[in-house]
Every structure is written in structure tokens, then in C-alpha cells.
């Protein structure tokens, strides 16, 4: 029984041996990959190594425009996977997914793609993601806690280098797993009762509970214009958060969705654009999945969005 039969995937799926994790944004998120992907319904499959955990593993990814799902883990020899990871050399801390090498490709062709023994294929059920649901927070009309200390955070766009981020994290004692793992910034979130937003009484910011899908920086700005034009949650002054504002939401512990974020927020926006560029080039993001701020090249910058506004 072949790989796709084991996984019960309909149609005529094939493996794209040229696709690697670093190529996926340009193909599926930023450009739409018109030269490679004909429609939003089209799906391609490729193998990659997930090295975020202590033990890296070989996986099969299903990809489409605005769509990504790991469909199976492949139980390849661990020493072979380790050799592939080592072959990539030193990489940035936020680059822990790798393309496969020729050794793994040949092993897959010989043992998995059309093999009769399917014991090395471990299907991963498609995740059913719940809606936002109740926040579990007090309503905004309830009395504020006694002794609440309000904090005014920087709210203007900035150009930042690493030293600026370090100084910012330390000044406000934000949580950042790399720069300040013992940090603590206590919010006081309240539910605005509209199923769309919450407000932090400490910073005075109203936040989207959800947000926008991954897209380019320019498309993110167009999305911001759209929600202001339509008056999202009754307001038309939404904006991208600054670095400080986005970091103010970082929690010390992960929630059930595996993010350093209060569970009232949607997990669909694991890392978000902030209103900060990097000097000499690039864009800054705040990553709630890995608990840190990071920058990425400005060549094809892409990220999720969670907008905020001054509340009162």
C-alpha cells in the first residue's frame, strides 16, 4: 500500500521534491505562487524535518494557499535524520524546520512512497480548532482592582536594533525567553462583551481577540485599512501595535494552545507584525509560540496581524 493510500488522501497527490520550508512563504502566502499553484484548492506535499523538539522528526506536510497541515510523521532511522539536521549547519534559533537531503529522499523512495509495509507512516489527525468562546475574564463594567497601576507604553513606529529591543524588554520587565526569561508584566484584561475584543486596564489598550491571517506587510496594511473603513467592533482607529505593546501581552507560561498568551486570544496568530522596522533592514515580529521578539528579512516579509487601539 502506497503512502497516499495509507493516509486516505483523495485525488492524485504527488510529492514535490523541490519544495522546502524556506520556499513556502513566497509560494503560498506572499505571492500566492501563481507560477506554481493554480488555485486555492490545490494541494502539494513535501517532506521536512521538524527540529523544534529535542528529538527531530521527519514529517509530511500538506500545503496550499493560506493552508498548512502536517499529515504524517515518518519513522525514518533517527541517525539519518540527525545527519540531515547536522548538514544544515548553524541556523537562527527561529529556523528549526529543514528540508530533507538526498539520503533521506532515497530512503523515502525505497521504503515509504510505494512500500507494502506501512508501519513507518504515522498519520496525524486533522486538528479541529474551536471558536473563540467565553474569555473567562471580568466584564469591563466591573470595578477595577484596587491599587491598579497604569503604564503608558511607547505607541509610535520605531526603527530598532537588537540593543534597543533588549533595553525595552528590561525597562518594562517584559517576558522574552531569550532576553528576559524571568520577566513579568502583569496585565488586567477585561471582556468588552462583544465577543471580538478585550481591554487591558493597565496599558489602556483594546485588543482584537482574533486577528488577520498571514500575509505580506503591505497586505497587512490594506487589511488594517479595511477593518477601519468597516468600523470593526464599532471603532475606526485600529493600528498595528508597537514592539512594547505586543510584548506586553507575553505571558510567563504557555496556555493550552502552546502559546505564551492569555487564552482569551485566538491561537491562529502565533507571531504578529509590530510597528517596528530593523536597522539596517528587515521587520520585527513578536512570536507568542516561542516567547520572543525576532526580526526577519524585508525581502518577502510575512506575518499575522493582531490590531489594537487606545481605549478611552
Secondary structure, DSSP 4 states (H G I P E B T S, - for coil): --HHHHTT--S---B-TT--GGGHIIIIIIS--TTT---TT--EEEEEEE-SSSS-EEEEEEEETTEEEEEEEE---HHHHHHHHHHT-S--TT--EEE--HHHHHHHHHHTSS-S--TTEEE-PPP---------PPBTTSPPPTT----PPP-S-EEE-HHHHHHHHHHHT--BTTTBTT------EEE-SSSSEEEETTTTEEEESS-EEEEEHHHHHHHHHHHHHHTGGG-S--EEPPHHHHHTT--SS--TTSSSS-TTS-TT-SEEEEEEEESSS-EEEEETTTTEEEEE-SSS-EEEE-EEEE--
